[in-house]
Amino acid sequence: MASDLISLILNDILKISPTLLSKYYTPQDQVIYLILIPSVVLFLFLYAFSKQIVGRIVGEHPGFEYLVSIVSFIYIVYSGMFGTTLVPIFINWLNIAIILSLIVFVMSVVFHPARGPALTKAAAEAGRMIGEKVTAKEKERKAIEQEVDAIKKELQGLRAEESRTLEPTAKAFVQMQIANLEAQKRRLESRL
C-alpha cells in the first residue's frame, strides 16, 4: 500500500519520468532523491523568488510572499515541470552545492579571514617571483634562438664556401668549422 501511494505521487502527481524512476529502486531512495531533495531546493528557490517579486511590487508583505510561493509551487507541479525538468537539475545542483560548500569550509578553516591581507601579499610576491622566472626563461630562450639562427646562416655560408673550395687543406678547415658549428648548434638546441 505504501509503494502504491509513492507510485501515485511520483507518477500521477509529480509526473516524474519512468527513466528517472528506474534509477532509484527502493521506495526510500525514491522518496529521498525524487521528492525530498528536489522539494527542499524548490522551496528555497520559491522563497527567494516570492521575496523578490513581492518586494518589488508591494514591499515586504509575508502574506503575499506565502501566496506567491504556494501558487508557484502548485503551478510547477501541475504543469509537469517538477518531474520532467527540475528533479534531474536539483539532484545535481545539490551535489554541486555540497561540494562547493565543503571547499569553502576547508578554505575558511585553512585560510582564516584575519590572515587575508598577509596571504594576499604572499600570493602577490609568489606571483611576482614566478613571473620573473618565466620572463627570464623566455628571454634566455629567445637569445638561444637568435644564436641558433646566426649559426644556421654561418653554416650556409660555410657550405657554399666548401662547395667552391678545391684546395684540400682549405676544404678540410671549412669542414672542421662546419662540424664545430653543428655541435654548437646541437648544444644550444638541447637547451631549448
PALUMTOR-747792 format. One record per residue (C-alpha): x, y, z; residue in three letters. Coordinates in steps of 0.02 Angstrom, whole numbers, plus 50000, padded with zeros to 5 digits. Example, Ala and Ser with C-alpha at 12.3 -4.5 7.8 and 13.67 -1.06 7.14 Angstrom:
506154977550390Ala506844994750357Ser
END
This chain:
500005000050000Met501425012050041Ala502255008549874Ser500585011649785Asp500475028649871Leu502265032849823Ile501925026949645Ser500355037849637Leu501335053049699Ile502825050149584Leu501895045349426Asn500245054549429Asp500515069949536Ile502355074449513Leu502445066749336Lys504205060149359Ile504835051149203Ser504975032149209Pro506805032749157Thr507195043149311Leu506155031549419Leu507145016549357Ser508745023849433Lys508025022949609Tyr507375005549651Tyr506815006249831Thr505395017149896Pro506605025250019Gln507765030649878Asp506285037049778Gln505625047349923Val507335054749965Ile508025057849790Tyr506435061449693Leu505335070249820Ile506285076649973Leu507885083949899Ile507075092049746Pro505655099049853Ser506855107149977Val507855115049836Val506245120749751Leu505605128249916Phe507245137949932Leu507055144449755Phe505225148849779Leu505605157949942Tyr506885168949855Ala505755170849702Phe504235176449804Ser505285188449909Lys505945196749751Gln504275197949662Ile503255203949810Val504665215249872Gly504735224349706Arg502865226449687Ile502145228549863Val503635229349979Gly503825216750119Glu502195207650145His502295189750215Pro500515185350163Gly500825189149980Phe502505180349988Glu501655164350050Tyr500305166149918Leu501545168249776Val502585153549842Ser501085141749856Ile500355146449687Val502075144749604Ser502335127649684Phe500625121449628Ile500915128049452Tyr502635119949438Ile501995103149500Val500365103549399Tyr501215108749237Ser502415093949249Gly503995104549256Met504425097449426Phe504565079249372Gly505235081349197Thr506435096049211Thr506785101349388Leu507075084749478Val508625079949375Pro509315097649387Ile509025099149575Phe509815082349615Ile511405087649525Asn511305105349595Trp511285098849773Leu512825088149741Asn513755103049668Ile513185114449811Ala513805101949941Ile515495100249857Ile515715119049840Leu515175121550021Ser516475108950078Leu517815117849978Ile517325134750052Val517285127250227Phe519005119550210Val519695135550135Met518965146050276Ser519715134450406Val521425133750324Val521465151850269Phe520625161750407His519925178650351Pro521025187750477Ala522535181550380Arg521845188250216Gly522995203250190Pro524555193150234Ala524025179050117Leu523655191349978Thr525365199250000Lys526205182049999Ala525235176849844Ala525715192949755Ala527555190149798Glu527465172149738Ala526645177849577Gly527985191049550Arg529375178249577Met528565165849458Ile528325179849331Gly530155184549342Glu530705166549316Lys529545164449168Val530115180549085Thr531945176249119Ala531715159249038Lys530815167248891Glu532235179748867Lys533515165748876Glu532525155448751Arg532435170048628Lys534305173248646Ala534685154948610Ile533525155048459Glu534405170448391Gln536085162148416Glu535485146348328Val534845156848182Asp536545165548170Ala537425148648170Ile536255142348033Lys536675157447925Lys538525154847956Glu538345136447912Leu537505140847747Gln538945152347705Gly540245139147752Leu539365125647650Arg539345137147500Ala541195140647527Glu541545121947546Glu540755118247378Ser541795131847294Arg543455127247378Thr544535115047282Leu546095115347390Glu546085100247509Pro546805109147664Thr545595123747646Ala544155111547619Lys544655101647775Ala544725117847875Phe542985122947816Val542305105447856Gln543055106648031Met542225123648056Gln540555116347995Ile540715101648118Ala541095113548262Asn539615124648218Leu538465109348202Glu539005103448375Ala538745120848447Gln537015121748366Lys536515104748440Arg537085110448614Arg536055126248600Leu534525117148534Glu534625104848679Ser534455119648799Arg532805124848717Leu
END
